[in-house]
Amino acid sequence: MIGRLNHVAIVVPDLAAASALYSTGLGATVSAPVDLPEHGVTTVFVMLPNTKIELLHPLGENSPIAGFLAKNPAGGMHHVCYEVTDILAARDHLKAQGARVLGDGEPKIGAHGLPVLFLHPKDFCGTLVELEQVAA
Amino acid sequence: MIGRLNHVAIVVPDLAAASALYSTGLGATVSAPVDLPEHGVTTVFVMLPNTKIELLHPLGENSPIAGFLAKNPAGGMHHVCYEVTDILAARDHLKAQGARVLGDGEPKIGAHGLPVLFLHPKDFCGTLVELEQVAA
């Protein structure tokens, strides 16, 4: 069912410092910061040959990652995102096995303009899991 | 400098349950458990098309992940591993920029039989980073 690891998301307290760390320190190619006000985050993409790291920082009030950063002031790994080709089939399969989908259970349009769902970390070994629907 | 994301490691409290979650629940291909007594872990590999997830469970006394599991009884994301082609050059570059290498600073042979180093999470946005040397 799941395909590629689309990204690993890391919440960071200072986006400029984190960008420098990944570019100058680790020698990776990083994007310019992108504000996503409808998602309450600013994102920097670290482009790796096989996947990407998304550095996230809260944007605006009521950012969904503000609480995470308050609990983890140094930052930390926030979620992993797996690709699926049929997000509704994936959701229904997982729900039938007792996994909990966050929110109202309906896919939303995520940071990449594609349908996404989040699965409860308590059902996935303490790991917040995002599913993103990609073309088959 | 860094290349592919080699793996994301997730510490889990119950390896059989986590394997079933990733195979039956998420529909991924998972390996049989592999005991690595010299590393103090038992590992299950979740094979994705572009990278892998390593599910880790403590093995034996003094497992290096026992403390993590005690703090995170439901499990959680433990580290990310980036590939490099020259681990000593990567280490020296990072140390020159103030990053701290865990342990004595010398590469050890990791779970895949290749030289690895771990970088201090406080220097990497709260994320434990493993570097693994692969063939150029």
Boltz contact constraints between the chains, C-beta under 6 A:
constraints:
  - contact:
      token1: [A, 1]
      token2: [B, 26]
      max_distance: 6.0
  - contact:
      token1: [A, 1]
      token2: [B, 27]
      max_distance: 6.0
  - contact:
      token1: [A, 2]
      token2: [B, 26]
      max_distance: 6.0
  - contact:
      token1: [A, 2]
      token2: [B, 28]
      max_distance: 6.0
  - contact:
      token1: [A, 3]
      token2: [B, 49]
      max_distance: 6.0
  - contact:
      token1: [A, 4]
      token2: [B, 49]
      max_distance: 6.0
  - contact:
      token1: [A, 4]
      token2: [B, 50]
      max_distance: 6.0
  - contact:
      token1: [A, 5]
      token2: [B, 48]
      max_distance: 6.0
  - contact:
      token1: [A, 5]
      token2: [B, 51]
      max_distance: 6.0
  - contact:
      token1: [A, 8]
      token2: [B, 8]
      max_distance: 6.0
  - contact:
      token1: [A, 10]
      token2: [B, 125]
      max_distance: 6.0
  - contact:
      token1: [A, 10]
      token2: [B, 127]
      max_distance: 6.0
  - contact:
      token1: [A, 12]
      token2: [B, 125]
      max_distance: 6.0
  - contact:
      token1: [A, 18]
      token2: [B, 125]
      max_distance: 6.0
  - contact:
      token1: [A, 25]
      token2: [B, 97]
      max_distance: 6.0
  - contact:
      token1: [A, 26]
      token2: [B, 1]
      max_distance: 6.0
  - contact:
      token1: [A, 26]
      token2: [B, 2]
      max_distance: 6.0
  - contact:
      token1: [A, 27]
      token2: [B, 1]
      max_distance: 6.0
  - contact:
      token1: [A, 28]
      token2: [B, 2]
      max_distance: 6.0
  - contact:
      token1: [A, 48]
      token2: [B, 5]
      max_distance: 6.0
  - contact:
      token1: [A, 49]
      token2: [B, 3]
      max_distance: 6.0
  - contact:
      token1: [A, 49]
      token2: [B, 4]
      max_distance: 6.0
  - contact:
      token1: [A, 50]
      token2: [B, 4]
      max_distance: 6.0
  - contact:
      token1: [A, 50]
      token2: [B, 50]
      max_distance: 6.0
  - contact:
      token1: [A, 50]
      token2: [B, 51]
      max_distance: 6.0
  - contact:
      token1: [A, 51]
      token2: [B, 5]
      max_distance: 6.0
  - contact:
      token1: [A, 51]
      token2: [B, 50]
      max_distance: 6.0
  - contact:
      token1: [A, 51]
      token2: [B, 51]
      max_distance: 6.0
  - contact:
      token1: [A, 72]
      token2: [B, 126]
      max_distance: 6.0
  - contact:
      token1: [A, 74]
      token2: [B, 126]
      max_distance: 6.0
  - contact:
      token1: [A, 75]
      token2: [B, 125]
      max_distance: 6.0
  - contact:
      token1: [A, 75]
      token2: [B, 126]
      max_distance: 6.0
  - contact:
      token1: [A, 76]
      token2: [B, 126]
      max_distance: 6.0
  - contact:
      token1: [A, 77]
      token2: [B, 77]
      max_distance: 6.0
  - contact:
      token1: [A, 77]
      token2: [B, 127]
      max_distance: 6.0
  - contact:
      token1: [A, 97]
      token2: [B, 25]
      max_distance: 6.0
  - contact:
      token1: [A, 125]
      token2: [B, 10]
      max_distance: 6.0
  - contact:
      token1: [A, 125]
      token2: [B, 12]
      max_distance: 6.0
  - contact:
      token1: [A, 125]
      token2: [B, 18]
      max_distance: 6.0
  - contact:
      token1: [A, 125]
      token2: [B, 75]
      max_distance: 6.0
  - contact:
      token1: [A, 126]
      token2: [B, 72]
      max_distance: 6.0
  - contact:
      token1: [A, 126]
      token2: [B, 74]
      max_distance: 6.0
  - contact:
      token1: [A, 126]
      token2: [B, 75]
      max_distance: 6.0
  - contact:
      token1: [A, 126]
      token2: [B, 76]
      max_distance: 6.0
  - contact:
      token1: [A, 127]
      token2: [B, 10]
      max_distance: 6.0
  - contact:
      token1: [A, 127]
      token2: [B, 77]
      max_distance: 6.0
